[in-house]
Amino acid sequence: MKTPFALIVLVLALFLGACADQPLISDEDYKASHGPAPNSPDPSSHVSQSPLSNY
């Protein structure tokens, strides 16, 4: 009785492991469809306008 249960668990684990390699959405598609959060600060606000002005 333990052997069929163990085989079923093994096959299910292999199946789920194979499905995990295929993402539902690519990173590029996610970034294109999700912008910054509402009222989020501008991440580039701390960067100076002229990076060569210090030299």
C-alpha positions as CSV (number, residue, x, y, z in Angstrom):
1,M,0.0,0.0,0.0
2,K,2.9,2.3,0.6
3,T,4.5,1.7,-2.8
4,P,1.6,3.1,-4.9
5,F,1.3,6.1,-2.7
6,A,5.0,6.8,-2.9
7,L,4.9,6.4,-6.7
8,I,2.0,8.9,-7.0
9,V,3.8,11.4,-4.8
10,L,7.0,11.0,-6.8
11,V,5.2,11.5,-10.2
12,L,3.3,14.5,-8.8
13,A,6.6,16.1,-7.5
14,L,8.3,15.5,-10.8
15,F,5.3,17.0,-12.7
16,L,5.2,20.1,-10.5
17,G,9.0,20.5,-10.7
18,A,8.8,20.4,-14.5
19,C,6.1,23.1,-14.5
20,A,8.2,25.4,-12.3
21,D,10.7,26.0,-15.1
22,Q,8.2,27.8,-17.2
23,P,7.2,31.2,-15.9
24,L,3.7,32.4,-16.6
25,I,5.0,35.9,-17.6
26,S,8.4,37.1,-18.7
27,D,10.3,39.8,-16.8
28,E,10.0,42.2,-19.8
29,D,6.2,41.7,-19.9
30,Y,5.9,42.2,-16.2
31,K,8.0,45.4,-16.2
32,A,6.0,46.7,-19.2
33,S,2.6,46.1,-17.5
34,H,3.5,47.3,-14.0
35,G,4.7,50.8,-13.5
36,P,5.8,52.4,-10.2
37,A,3.5,52.4,-7.3
38,P,1.1,55.4,-6.9
39,N,2.7,58.3,-5.0
40,S,6.1,56.7,-5.2
41,P,9.1,59.0,-5.2
42,D,11.2,59.4,-8.3
43,P,14.2,57.1,-8.0
44,S,16.4,59.3,-10.1
45,S,15.7,62.4,-8.0
46,H,19.0,62.0,-6.0
47,V,21.1,61.8,-9.2
48,S,22.6,65.2,-10.1
49,Q,21.8,66.6,-13.5
50,S,25.4,66.8,-14.7
51,P,27.6,63.9,-13.4
52,L,30.8,65.5,-14.9
53,S,30.3,68.8,-13.0
54,N,32.5,67.5,-10.1
55,Y,35.5,67.0,-12.3
